[in-house]
Amino acid sequence: MIELLLPLLLPAQTVVPGQGAPAVGVPRIESVVVIDGVLDEAPWAQAVKLTGFWQWQPVDGRPAEEDTEVLVWYSPEALHFGILARDRYPGSIRATVAERDKLERDDTVTIYLDTFNDRRRAFFFEVNPLGVQQDGVFSEGQWTAGELFGGSTDKNPDYAFDSKGRVTPEGYCVEVRIPFKSLRYPGKGPQRWGINVKRTVQRTGYIDTWTDVRRASASFLAQSGYIEGIHDLKRGLVIETQPFATLVANGSRDSDTGDFTRQSTDVNPGVNLRLGLTNVSFDATVNPDFSQVESDVGQVTANERFALFYPEKRPFFLEGIELFSTPNQLVYTRQIAKPIVGAKFTGKIGRYGIAYLSAVDDAEGGNAVFNILRLRRDLGTDSLMGLTYTDRTGGDDYNRVLAADVRLVFAKLYFIQGQLGGSWTREDHPSQSAPIWELQFDRTGRAWGFNYRLAGIGESFETRSGFVPRNNIVDGHAFNRFSWYGRQGALVECVNTHVSAGGVWPYAGFLGDQPAEEGGATVEVAVQLRGGWTASGELNDSFYRFDRADYAGFEVRRPDGAIEPYDPPEEMTGAVEASFEVGTPTYRMFDAAFELTEREMPIFAEASEGREIRAEATLGLRPSESIRVEATAVFADLTRRRDDSEFARTLIPRLKIEYQPRPSLFLRMVGEFRAERQAGLRDARTGDVLIVDGVPSDAQSDRSLRLDWLFSYEPTPGTSVFFGYGTTLEDAASYAGLGRTSDGFFVKLAYIFRR
């Protein structure tokens, strides 16, 4: 019970609105404590106390409804936090033995440490009531697009820290120890770090913060407090060596003979190396593994014109990845598909952030060499400017991109962002160059916000090191947000209304007489209700123009057998879309969400007008602290508006089941079924068969089932044992129903030596 008496004995640092950012002197105590979730050792009686939390979401500026206190002290080797989270209804606390970085449905407390005190980037360390961990980097200035809350949260990096928690009759208590070896900070002198603490209460859907963070601000970190008095830290040089080995045994079925054969076992040893100073890190890798032991979540690909984005998951690329962030996603490390060797330097020196990556990729047609450089400089208190250079070279071919960008924050609520650059490419053709540029103006106010953006990507622009799915466009939009807040205790707590309009023009014709290729206007209303319920609705009116050059190789077969060139329609107007989404609170045992969309849209493959109905549903079940079930389903049906005939239908149900008896050990099964069919292409006006490059367009269908099993043991970040098996079953003429077409065994062993 000593942790319940500590608040009466310790000096409190209570945040008073209007008093400015609080600065807290943290006591230095040369002592070692056991991280057990019980604050009964002597140092806790000398720790400073952070109290007086404020509600941030859904309504800011109100005292928090739940009481939270955080005790802080440091030893020469580590920073210590004791979290006392009380709840008026302690039986409602959500806590599971979750997988690391999967705490979205649990009550949590998050500690933000802005160790460079630059208000732009902070480490975050998050724990649930049992001490299960979630961590990463939060960065400001990550292109907020007029949203109510800016910034980017990257949970992929894993840092070594200790935590243990327990549920108590009053709420929960968590003990956290963060070694200084897991942090970067400037130099060896006295330290003054930005700090904030955030508490999420799933029962109410509320988020509270230690400082009185207001929504009318372009920056979350700029509203943090400070901890000071930190000196003479014993961090030393961090040296990490992680040898690992992967074993892969793949099998496949021969489409001609029907025989299933297994390839020889492929054993790949490799090593990751890291040398960490206080403010910079040197990383190297030889034969890095992909470490993606779960398939990407399925996405509907029918009627998609552009590439789909999937996040990076490989450990080597994740360290310092936030320093590579740039407008227009000019750096996308998954372009390095099969790296052989790589090296990286990331860090911050004074006001300069530096990130450099070099890698050799086993690419089709021969090895390709990547060199990626990102430089950033802080301007003033919250602004920055940056320079990005990427180079991919393979043989005589190359792709190079150079771009500069700036983000200027002023008057607390506003920022202006600009980017200007270009690409130079030689790949099976003479060298080509093309520009890329952007101008953005944003206001993040409490009741009113906006984002106005105009961006251009030249016709020949290409980035083989980034992710720019569409070129030869000028994209402009005007986005406005209006927010209304209910009184305390009201059923409706917050209503956000978004009104936007925009268009996309051909790059060369933007300032000429060419009309927009597509565009429209949208109204969206999102409501948060007391108790954690959410609902939103959207209405959109769009238009599209078809580029006739895309159908140059198309012909039409008339009923009398005559073949004629295809003359597609020029445009589709009055394409109305309506959608509705509802989400339940996160109950102890379950949560759910459902979205229904009905829209008129172009069928780009044949330049016709279509109607789509799409439904998406998610259900999360937690029958015990150690068992989690997540079920999702996506259904999309696209018909032609001309005659209501079906063009495409997609059904993707997905089920994930996890059993985790303790944080370091879990078993997981993922099953995803995909059923797709698409009709042959038809003349948009008459319905006659289209011939593409001399071949009549036929209907296509596919059914497949992907199953993945994984056993994982990961006692500390970097030390792990993975054993996985995945198999794909598809339709084939050689057997009835679904049959196994491929499978694979995967084993990974890794151990990290850290000094």
N, C-alpha and C positions, 0 to 999 in steps of 0.2 A: 504493500500500500504506500510505500515511500514516494512513488512517482506521483501519487495524488496529493501529497503534502508539499512537494517541491515548489509548485507555483506560489505557495504562501510564503516561501522563504527566499525566493530569488528575485533580483531586480527585474522589473518588467520594462520592455521597450514597446510601448503602445503607439500605434500610428494615429496621429490626429490630423484630420483633413485640413488642408490649407497651410500646414506647418512645413511643407517641403519634404524632400526625401530624408528619412531618418538614417543616421549613422550610428552603428553599434560597435562598441569596443568588445572584442572577443577575448576572454581570458586564456592565457597560455598555461597549461597544466601538464607537467611531465609525469604522466601516469599511463598505465595500460589497463583497459577494462575489457571484460568479456562481453561480446555482442550477443546478447540473449533476449533482448526485448524487455528486460527488467532494469529500471533505472535506479539501482540501489547502491551503486558504488559512490565513493566520496566525491569524485570530480563533478558529478551531476549537481551537487549542492552548491558548487561554485560557478556553474555555467550561467551565461546571460540568457534571458528569456525573451522571445518574440511573441507578442500577443496582440489582441485588438484587431482581428481580421475583419475584412470588408467583402461584401458580395460584389463580384465582378460580372457574372452572368447568371441569369438573363438581364438583371437590372443593376447597374452599378451605383455606387454612392450610398449604399445601405449597410448598416452593421450586419455582419454575418449572423445567421440564425443558429448555427452550431458553433460551439466553443473550440478553438484550436490554439495550442501553445507549442512552441518549438524551443528547445533548449540547445545552446551552442557553446562549444569550447573546442580548443585544439591542442594537440600534442605536437612535438617536433616533427612527427611523421604523418599526421592525419588530422582531418577535420571531423568533428563528432557532432551529431544531431540526435536529440531525443524528441520524439513527436508524441504529443498527448492530444488525441482527437476524440473529443467527447461528442455524444449524440443523444438527442432527447428520446430517440427510439433505438437503443442499441441493438435490439433484436433484428433490425432491418439492415444492418451493415452487410454490404456485398463483399465477399472475400473468397477467392479460390486459390488452389495451388496451381497457378497459371504458368504457362510457358513464358520465358523471358520476353519482354516487349509486347505482351498480349494482355494488357490490363484495361482495355477499353470498357469492359463491363463491370469492373470492380471499383469500390471506393479507393481513392488514392490520395497521396500527398506528394507533391513535386517540389524539389529544391532546385532553383535556378542559380548558377554561379557564373557571373560575368567576370571571369578572372582577369581579363585585360581592361576591364572597366571602360569599355568603349561604346557601350549601349547598342552594339550591333550583333553580338554573338554570345551565347551562353551555353555552358554545359548544363544538362539537366539530369537529375537523379530522382527517379520516381519509385515509390514503394506502395504496395497495398497493405491492408491490415495484418497480413501474415509475413510481411517483409519480402515478398516476391518482387523482383526488380524489373524496371524499365528505364532505359537511359538513352542518351544521344546528345544532339546539338540543336538548339533553337537559334534561328538566324532571322534578323530583321531585314527588311528590304527585299523580300522574295516575291515581288510583283503581286501585290495584294488584289489588284483588279477591282477596286472599289468595295471589297468585302468589309464587313464590320470589324473583323480582327485580322491583322496582317501577320506577316512572318511565316516561317517554314519550320516544321518540326521533323527532324531526321532521326528516326529511331534505329537506324541500321548500325551505327558504331556501338560497340560494347566496351564498357570500362570496368575494371576490377574494383569493386567496392563491397563492403560487408553490410548486411542488414538482417534483422530478425524482428518479428512482430508477433503480437497476440491480441486476440479480441478480449476485452475486459467487460465487466458489468456496466461501465460508464461509456464505453466506446471501444477504442483500441489504442495501443501503445507500440511504437516502432523505434528501434535503435539503429542508427546508421553511422558507419565509419567510412570516410572517403580518403584513401591515401593520396598524399600529394603527388605520388608517382603517376596517378591516373589523370592528373590535371596538367594543363599548360598555363603558364603565367609569365609575366615579364620579369626577367632578371632575378637577382638574389636579394635585393633590398627589401625594406618594409612594403607590405602589400595592402592595397585598398581595393576590395572587390565589390562589384555590384551583386546584390542578392535579393531574391524574392521567393516566397513560398506559396504554392497554390494547393488548395484542397478541393477535390471533387466529391460531391455527395450524390451518389446514384439515386437514392430514394427520392430526392427532390429535383434532380437535374441541375443543381446549383453549383457554381464554381466560386470559391472565395480566395482572396489573396491577402497576404500580410500587409502590403502597402495598399493604399486606396487607389487602385488602378482604375482609370476612367476610360470609357469607350471613345470619348472625343479626343483621340490622339493617334498620330501616325506610327507610334512606337509603344510596344509593351515594355521593353527593357529600359526605356528612358524613364519609366515610372517606378523603378526598383529602389530599394534602400541600399545601404552599404554596410559591409563589415570591415573593420580596421584593427590595427594593433597586431597584425600578423607579421612575424619576423623570424629570421634565423631558422628557416625550414630545412629539414633534412630530407631532401628529395634525391639528390645525386643524379647520375646518368642512368637513364632507363635503357636497358639492353634486353630485347626480346628475340628469342630464336624459337621458331615454331616449325619443326620438321613434321611432315605429314605424308601419308601415303593413301592413295585411293585405288580401289580394285573394282573394275567394271567388267561384267560379263553380259553381253547383249546377245539376243537371239531374234530371228526373224523368219517369216514364212515365205518361201519362194512362190511368187504369183503364178508361175507356169506349172511347176510340179506339185505344189501344195505341201512340199516337205518343210518341216520346221527344223532349222539348223541353228546351232549356237556358235558364235565366234569364239576365238581363243580369248582367254582371260587377259585383260589389259591392266597391268599394274603400273601405276604412275607415282613415283615418289617426288616430293618437292619440298621446298622450304620457304618460309616467310621470315624476313629479318627486319628488325626495327631498332633504330637508335634514336632515343628521345631526349632532347634537351628541355629546358624549362619552357621554351617558346617555339621550338621548331622540331620537326621529326623527319628522319631519313628512313625510307622503307624500300625494301627490295624483295623480289620474289622470283623463284625459278619454278617453272611448270605449275603455275597456280591452278587449283581445282575450281570448278564452278560452284560447288557446294550448294547447288539448288536441288534439294531432295524432295521438293513438292512442286507439282506442275503449276504453271501460271493459271490464275482464275480465268475460266472461259469467257470470251467476249463474242458477241454476235458480229459476224463478219460479212453477212449478206448485205449487199448494197453499200459497202464501205468503199470509199474512193481513195483513202489515204492509209498510211501505215498506223498500226496501233502501238501505244507506248506501254512498256513493261519496266518495272523498277529494277535497279541494280541490286544484287544480293551477294556478290562475291567479296569476301573479307578484305583482300588486298586493296581493292578499289574504294572501300568505304572509309578508310582512315583519312580524315580531312576533306571528305568529298564536298562538304558545304562550301569550301573555299573555291571550288570550281564552278559554283553557281553563277549563271549569267543570263541576261534576258534572251529570249528566243531559243533557249536550250541548245546553245552552241557546243556544249560538252555533254556527251552521252556515252559513258564508258562501256555500255553493252555493245557498242559498235566493235569493240575489241573482243571478238567472239571466242577465239581459241589462242589465248596468249601463251607464248613460250617463255618469255622472260620479261620482267618489268622493273622499273625503279621510279621512285617518287620522292619529292621533297615538298613538304607543306609546313606552313608556320606563319607567325606574325612577328615582324621586327619593327618596333615603334608603331608608326601609323600605317605600315605597309603589310598587306597580306600577300603571301607568295605561295603558289601551287604549281608544281611542274611534274608532269608524268611522261615517261617514255616507256614504250613497250614494243615488242616484236610479236606479231600475230601470225598464226598459221592460217593464212587466207587462201581462198581458191585461186589457183594460178601462180602461187608462190608467196613467200613471206612478205608481209607488209609491216612497215615501221611507222609507229605513231609517236608524235611529239606534241604535247599539249601544255600550254603555259597560260596561267591566269594571274594577273597582278591587280591588286586592289589598294587604294589609298583612302584613308579616312579623311573627310573634309568637315571641319567644324565639329559640332557635337553629335550629329546624327547622319550626316550626308556622306557620300562616297563616290569615287570614280574608279573605273576599272578598264583593263585592257586584256583581250583574249586573243591568243594565237593557237591555231591547230594545224597540224601537218600530217597527212597520211600519204606515204610514198610506197609504191610497189613497182619494182622494175622501172620502166620509163614513165609510168603514170603517177600522177600526184593530185591531191586535193588540199588546198590551203585556204584558211579562213583567218582574217584579221578584222577585229572589231573593237571599238572603244564605247564605253557607256558611262553614264553619270546618273546619280540619284541625289536630288537636292531636297531636303526637308526644311520647311520653314513654317513659322507661325503655328507650330505644334501640330496642326491638323492637315497640312498640305505637303505633297511632294510632287516634283517634276522629274520625270525619268526620260532619258534619251539614249539612243544607241545608233551608231553609224559604223558600217564595215562592208566587207565584200568577200567574195570567194574567187579563187583562181583554180581551175580544174583542167587537167589533161588526162583523158581516159578514153581510148579508142576514137579520139577525134582531136582536132587542133585545140590548143589552149583556149578556154573560155573564161570570162569573168562576169560577175554580176554583183549588184549591191544588195545590202540589207540595212534597214533603218527602222527606227521606232521613235515616237514621241508620245508621252503619256502624262496626264495631269490628273491628280487624285486628291480628294478631300475625304478624310475619315472623321466625320462628326458624329455626335451622339444621336441626334434626331434626323440629320440629313448628311448624306455623303454622295460622292460621285466619282466616276472614273471615265475620262475621255481619252481615247487612244487611237492613233493612226500609225500603221506599220506597213512597210513595203518590203517585198522579197522579189528580186529580179528574176527574169525568165530562166536564166542559166545558173542561178544560185544553187549550190550544192554543198553539203557538209557531210563528209564521211566519218567525222568524229563527233557529230552532234545529232540532234533529232529535230529536223524541220520537215514535217510531212508534206508541205505544199509550198510551191514556189510560183512565180509569175503572178503575184497578186498584190493589191493594196487593200488592207483590211482596216476598216474604221468603225468605231462604235461610240455611242454616248450612253453611259450607264448611270442611273440615279437610284439612290436608296433613301427611303423614308421610314423612320422607326417610331413606334408608339409604345409606351410603357404603362402597364396597369399599376394601380395602387397596390401597396403591400397587402398580401392576403387575397387578392382578386383572382378569379378563375383564369382570366387571360392575363398573362404576365408580360408578354412582349409580342408585337406584330411588326414584321419587317416587310415592306413593300418595295419591290425592285421594278423599275421601269427602264427599258432600254430599247435602242434602235441602232441599226448598223447595216453595213453593206460591204461587199467584196467586189473589187474592180479588177480587170486585167491590168497588169503593171504598166504596159506601154500606153494604154488608153485612159488612164486615170485622169489626166489633165486634158484629154482630148474629148471627142464626142461619143466615146463608147459608154454605153450604160453599164450599171453594175451587173455582175454575173449572178449574184444572189444577195439576199438581205431580208430585213423584216423588222418587226417590232414585237416586244415581249413585255408582259406584265406578270409578275410573280408575287404571291403573298405567302409568307411563312409565319406560322403562329406557334408560340410555345405556351402551353397551359400549365397551371399549377399541378404539381405531382409528376412532372417529367414527360407528359404527352406532347407530341409535336405533330403538326399537320401543315401541308403546303399545297398550293395549287398554282398552275401556270397556264397562261393563254398566249399563243404566239401566232402571228400572221406573217408568212414568208413568201418570197418569190425566188425563182431560179431561172437561169438561162443556160441552155445547152450549147456547148462549144462544138460546132459542126465538124471541126477538124478531128475530134475524137471518134467520129463515125465515118472517116474517109474510106475505110476498107469494108464498109457494110453494103450489102445488096439485099433486095427483096425478091422472094419467089412468089409470083402471083398465082392465083388458082388455075389459070390456063397454062402454067409452066414457064411463063416469061420471067426473065431475070432483069431487074431494073436497079439503078443506083438508089440507095436509101436517102430519102429527104426527111430528116428528123424535124420535129417541131422546134421553134426557136426558144420558147420559154414556158414556164409554168408559174401562174400567179394565183393569189388567193389560197395558198397552202396553209390551212389552219391547223394548229396543234393545241390540244388540251391535255393536261396531266394533273394527277392528284396523288399525293403521298401522305401516309400516316405512319407514325412510329409510336410504339408503346414505351412506357418507362422501362428502365432496367430493373426488373423484379429480381428477387434472389434466385428464383428458379428458371426464369425465362425472360426473353425480350423478342420483339418481332417488328417487322416493317413491311409495308406493301406499297407498291407504286404502280399506277395504271396510266398508260398514255395512249391516246388516239390522235393520229395526225395524218394530214395529207402531205405527201412528199414525192419528189421525183424519183423515178427508177432510172438511175444513171446508165445502167448497162444497155438500155434500149431507148432512152430519151422519152419515156412515157410518164404519165401521171399515175401516182399510186396512193393507196391508203394503208396505213399500218396500225395495228393494235399490238401494243407491247405491255407485258405485265412482268414485274419483278417482285419476288417475295423472299424475305429472310427470316429465319427462326433460329434463335439461340437458346439452347437448353443447358442447364447446370443442375443435374439431379443430385450431385454431391460436390464437395470441395475439389475432388480429384477427377471428375468426369465432365467433359464438355462436348456438346454436340452442336454443330452449326450446319444448317440446311439452307440452301439457296436454290432458287429456280428462276429461269428467264424464259419467257415465251414471246415470240415475235411472229406475226402473220402479216405479210405484205401482199396486197392484191392490186390489180390494175383498176383504176377508176373508170376506164372505158367500158368494161364489161364485167367487172367484179371477179374476173378469173384470178386464180392464185399465181403470184410470181415467185414468192419464197416463203418458207416457214422454217423456223428454228426453235428447238426446245433444248434447254441445257439445265437439267437438274444436277446439283452438286451436294455431296454429303461429306462432312468431315467429323470424325469421332476421335477424341483424344482422352487417354487415361494417363494421369500424372500423379503418382503417389507422393512424389516430392519434387521440388523445383528442378533438380538436376537430372531427373529421369522421366521420360515419357514415351508412350506408344501412340502412334497416329495412323489412321486409315483415311484416305481420301478417295472418293469415287465420283467420277464425273461422266455423265452420259450426254452425248451430243447427237441429236437427230436433225439433219438439215436436208432440205430439198429445194430445188430451184427449177422453174420451168424454162423451156427454151425461149430464146429471144423472139419478139414479135414486133411488127410494124406498129408504131404508136397510134396510127390512125385507123388501120384496117384490120390489124391482127394477123397479117400474113407472116410467114416464116422469114426470119432474117438469116442471111448468109454472111459469115464473118471470115474474111480472107479466104473465100472459096469453100468454106466448110459450113454446112447447115448447122444452126444452133439447136442442140438437143437438150432435153431435160436432164438434170443431174440430181442425185440423191446420195446421202451418206449417213450411216449410223455408226457410232463408235462408243466404246466404253473404256475409260481410262481408270485404272486402279493403282493406287500407290500406298505402300505400307512402309512405315519407318519406326525403327527403334533408335532412341537417342539417349546418350549419357553424357552430360556436360557439367562437370562439377565446378569449373571456373571458365570464364571467357577465354577461349583459345585452346582449351584441353577438351577433347570430345571423342566420342565413339559413335559413329553412325552406321546403321545397317538398314538398307532399304531395298525394296523390290517393287518394280512397276511393270505393268503389262497393259497393252492396248488390244482391244477386241473390236473387230470391224466386220461389216457385211462383206461377203465374197461369194463368187459363183460356185466355188468348190465345196461349200458347206452351207447348211441351212442356218439362218439366224446369225448371231454373232459368233465369231471364232477368233482365237488368238492369232494376231498377225505379228506382234513383236513383244518382247519383254526385256528386262534387264535387272541384274543384281548390282547393288552399289554398296561398297564398304569404304568408310573413311576412318582413319586413325590419326589423331593429332595430339601433340603435347607441346605446351608452351613453357619455355624456360625464361623466367623473368627475373632480372636483377636490377 
